[in-house]
Amino acid sequence: MKIYRLHTKQNLPISLDAAWDFLSDPVNLRTITPPHMGFEILSGADRKVYAGQIIQYNVTPILGIKLKWVTEITHVYDKKYFVDEQRFGPYALWHHKHFLKEIDGGVEMEDIVDYKLPLGFLGRIMHTLFVGRQLKDIFKYREEKLIKLFGKHKGDNDKVIKMYG
């Protein structure tokens, strides 16, 4: 069983309250997801994240094939973190932790995604050829979109994107 990890950090020049308001609103996921992913919220995004919330989406990650993705928000600690876990979708495992922390001149946003692909050996090949790169590209798009929306944190270097596994 191969479990991968994607770890990102980005500093934003906004208050903790502004960061939490934006990031804890599921409707904003569409704003920070690349258009080619065909991201469409079907249900469950009518309020800010709360433990037990079920959100349903359609995504089109490859070859125009529309997939249903269902996540549950399992943990929420106001203005500190929340966790979403896939309940149904393209991954055998998807566990995504979102952390926020006040820093000088803004907020640090950290994401840790642990995931596993289905299909054993074939899933590992798909990760090498496609999935790993696609996830990095999605988080790179998000970084650029957040900079467009909120500006670049002063003295900030490139965002940290690390993959393990």
C-alpha positions as CSV (number, residue, x, y, z in Angstrom):
1,M,0.0,0.0,0.0
2,K,1.6,3.3,-1.2
3,I,0.5,6.4,0.6
4,Y,1.7,9.8,-0.8
5,R,1.9,13.1,0.9
6,L,1.7,16.6,-0.6
7,H,2.8,19.4,1.8
8,T,2.5,23.1,0.9
9,K,2.9,26.4,2.7
10,Q,2.0,29.9,1.5
11,N,2.1,33.2,3.3
12,L,-0.6,35.7,2.6
13,P,-0.6,39.5,3.5
14,I,-4.1,39.3,5.1
15,S,-5.5,38.9,8.6
16,L,-6.3,35.6,10.2
17,D,-10.0,36.5,10.1
18,A,-9.9,37.3,6.4
19,A,-8.0,34.1,5.6
20,W,-10.4,32.0,7.6
21,D,-13.5,33.7,6.2
22,F,-12.3,32.9,2.6
23,L,-10.8,29.4,3.1
24,S,-13.5,28.0,5.3
25,D,-16.2,28.9,2.8
26,P,-16.6,25.8,0.5
27,V,-18.0,28.0,-2.3
28,N,-14.5,29.6,-2.7
29,L,-13.0,26.2,-3.7
30,R,-14.2,26.8,-7.2
31,T,-12.3,30.1,-7.3
32,I,-9.0,28.5,-6.4
33,T,-9.4,25.4,-8.6
34,P,-8.1,25.4,-12.2
35,P,-10.9,25.9,-14.7
36,H,-9.9,22.8,-16.6
37,M,-10.8,20.6,-13.6
38,G,-14.5,21.4,-14.3
39,F,-15.1,21.8,-10.5
40,E,-18.8,22.1,-9.7
41,I,-20.4,22.0,-6.3
42,L,-23.5,20.0,-6.2
43,S,-24.6,20.3,-2.5
44,G,-23.5,20.9,1.0
45,A,-21.7,24.3,0.5
46,D,-24.4,26.5,1.9
47,R,-22.5,27.4,5.1
48,K,-18.9,27.7,6.4
49,V,-17.1,24.5,7.3
50,Y,-18.3,22.5,10.3
51,A,-17.6,19.0,11.6
52,G,-19.9,16.5,9.9
53,Q,-20.5,18.6,6.8
54,I,-20.9,16.6,3.6
55,I,-20.0,18.4,0.4
56,Q,-20.6,16.9,-3.1
57,Y,-18.8,18.0,-6.2
58,N,-18.2,17.0,-9.8
59,V,-14.7,17.2,-11.1
60,T,-13.2,16.5,-14.5
61,P,-9.6,15.6,-13.8
62,I,-8.7,13.7,-17.0
63,L,-9.9,13.3,-20.6
64,G,-13.2,15.1,-19.9
65,I,-14.4,12.3,-17.7
66,K,-16.8,13.7,-15.0
67,L,-16.3,12.2,-11.6
68,K,-18.4,12.7,-8.4
69,W,-16.4,13.5,-5.3
70,V,-17.9,13.5,-1.8
71,T,-16.0,14.9,1.1
72,E,-16.7,15.2,4.8
73,I,-15.4,17.9,7.0
74,T,-14.3,15.8,10.0
75,H,-12.6,18.4,12.3
76,V,-12.8,22.1,12.6
77,Y,-11.0,24.4,15.1
78,D,-12.1,27.9,14.4
79,K,-9.4,30.0,12.8
80,K,-6.7,27.3,13.3
81,Y,-7.5,24.3,11.1
82,F,-10.0,22.0,9.4
83,V,-9.8,18.6,7.9
84,D,-11.6,17.2,4.9
85,E,-11.7,13.5,4.0
86,Q,-13.0,11.9,0.8
87,R,-16.0,9.6,1.4
88,F,-16.5,8.8,-2.3
89,G,-14.3,9.7,-5.3
90,P,-11.2,9.0,-7.4
91,Y,-8.8,8.3,-4.5
92,A,-8.6,5.2,-2.3
93,L,-7.7,7.6,0.5
94,W,-7.8,11.4,0.7
95,H,-7.1,13.2,4.0
96,H,-6.5,16.9,3.7
97,K,-5.5,19.1,6.7
98,H,-5.7,22.9,6.3
99,F,-3.8,24.9,8.9
100,L,-3.7,28.7,9.4
101,K,-1.3,30.6,11.7
102,E,-0.8,34.3,12.3
103,I,2.7,35.5,11.2
104,D,4.3,39.0,10.9
105,G,2.4,40.9,8.2
106,G,-0.2,38.2,7.6
107,V,-1.0,34.5,7.8
108,E,0.7,31.3,7.0
109,M,-1.5,28.8,5.2
110,E,-0.3,25.2,5.4
111,D,-1.8,22.1,3.6
112,I,-1.0,18.5,4.3
113,V,-2.6,16.0,2.0
114,D,-2.2,12.3,2.5
115,Y,-3.6,10.2,-0.3
116,K,-3.6,6.8,-1.9
117,L,-4.6,5.8,-5.4
118,P,-6.7,2.8,-6.2
119,L,-5.5,-0.1,-8.5
120,G,-2.3,-1.0,-6.7
121,F,0.6,-1.1,-9.2
122,L,-1.4,0.6,-11.9
123,G,-2.2,3.4,-9.4
124,R,1.5,3.9,-8.7
125,I,2.2,4.2,-12.4
126,M,-0.6,6.7,-12.8
127,H,0.9,8.7,-9.9
128,T,4.3,8.8,-11.5
129,L,3.0,9.7,-15.0
130,F,0.1,12.0,-14.2
131,V,-1.5,12.4,-10.7
132,G,1.5,13.7,-8.8
133,R,2.2,16.3,-11.4
134,Q,-1.5,17.3,-11.6
135,L,-1.7,17.8,-7.9
136,K,1.4,20.0,-7.9
137,D,-0.2,22.0,-10.7
138,I,-3.5,22.4,-8.9
139,F,-1.7,23.7,-5.8
140,K,0.5,26.0,-7.9
141,Y,-2.6,27.4,-9.5
142,R,-4.1,28.0,-6.1
143,E,-1.0,29.8,-5.0
144,E,-1.1,32.1,-8.0
145,K,-4.8,32.7,-7.6
146,L,-4.5,33.6,-3.9
147,I,-1.7,36.1,-4.8
148,K,-4.0,37.7,-7.4
149,L,-6.8,37.9,-4.8
150,F,-4.8,39.0,-1.7
151,G,-1.3,40.1,-2.9
152,K,2.1,38.7,-2.2
153,H,3.4,38.6,1.4
154,K,6.4,41.0,1.7
155,G,9.8,39.3,1.8
156,D,8.1,36.0,0.7
157,N,10.0,33.5,-1.2
158,D,8.4,30.8,-3.4
159,K,5.7,28.7,-1.9
160,V,6.9,25.4,-0.5
161,I,5.4,22.4,-2.4
162,K,6.8,19.1,-1.3
163,M,5.8,15.6,-2.3
164,Y,6.6,12.4,-0.4
165,G,6.0,8.7,-1.1
